[in-house]
Amino acid sequence: MAGKNEIIYWAENEAEAVVIVAILEENGIPAIKLRESYGALNNLSFGIFGEIAIAVDEDRAEEATAIINRQQESAANSDTNQENDENDASSGEIDKDDRDDPF
């Protein structure tokens, strides 16, 4: 990353930051993690002191943001589909072919 860096994302914790950096690098965009200095110095990993900035070269910022947005939309759609499946399973409705007929 030879040019000027631009912060494109704030991760809530180290795990999220690692995933975001990995996604960007998998797509050919070098990324770095930047911690807020007080939180890093005092090893705080919650709230505003635990947030980690993800930065990329400013020339790739728009592309990187689009990749992150697509990833988050995909994850949200996956969560919605899983919730729908769970709701279907817990609705209490039993298909007549799935129940045991005692007679």
N, C-alpha and C positions, 0 to 999 in steps of 0.2 A: 504494500500500500504506500506508494511513493507520493501521491498527492495529498491534498487536505482531506481529513476524515470528517464524516458527518454522522451524527447519532441518528439512527433510524428506528430504534426500538428500545424500550425499557423493560427488562425482564424482572419479574417479581423475586426471583431467587436464582441461585447458582444452577440448579438443575434445568430450569427453563432457559437460562442463558446458554448453557452447553448445547441444548437441543437446537436453539435458533442459530447459533454459530455453525453447527454441523450441517443444518439444512442449507444455509447460505454457501458454505464451502463445497457442499455436494453439488451445488449449482454453479460452481466456478467463481464464486465471489468471496475473496478473502475478507474475513471479519475479525474484529477484536472486541474483547470485553473490557469495559471501563467501570471501575467501582467508584462510588462516592468516597472521597478520601477519609472522612470521619468513620464511616461504617467499616471500611477496609482496615483502617488502623486499629479499631477497637473490636474487630471480628464480629460485628453485628450483622445479622442476616434476616432482619425482619423490618417491616414498614419501609419508610423512605430510606433508611440506612442500609437496607438489604437489597435495594434495587440495583440492577446492573445494566449499564448502557451498552448497547451493541452498536458499533460504529463500522462503517465501510467507507471506501474511497468515495468522495462526493460525486464522482463521475458515474458511479454504479448505484447510488442511493435510490433512485427511482425504481430501478430493476429489482434491487434487494427488497424494497418495501412491497412491491407487487408479489414477489415470491412468498414473503411472510403472510401477506393478506390471503393469497390462495391457499396456503397451508392451514391457516386459521379457519377459513370458510369450509375447507374439506373436513377438518376436525369437528366443526360445529354440525355439519350435515351428518357425519358419522354418529355423533352423540344423539342427535334427533332421531335417527333411524333406530338406534339401540333403545332409546326411551320408548319409541312406538312399539318395538318388539316386546319389551318388558310389559308395557301396558296391555298388549294383546294377550300375553301369557297370564297376566294376573287379573284379567277381567272377570274371571269366574265362569265364563261361558265354556261349555263343553260341547264339542262336536259330537253329534249322535253316534258317529263311528268310533269315538274315543272312549265312550262310557261302557261300563259293563252292565249288561241287561240281566237283572237277576231272574227274569222269567223266561 
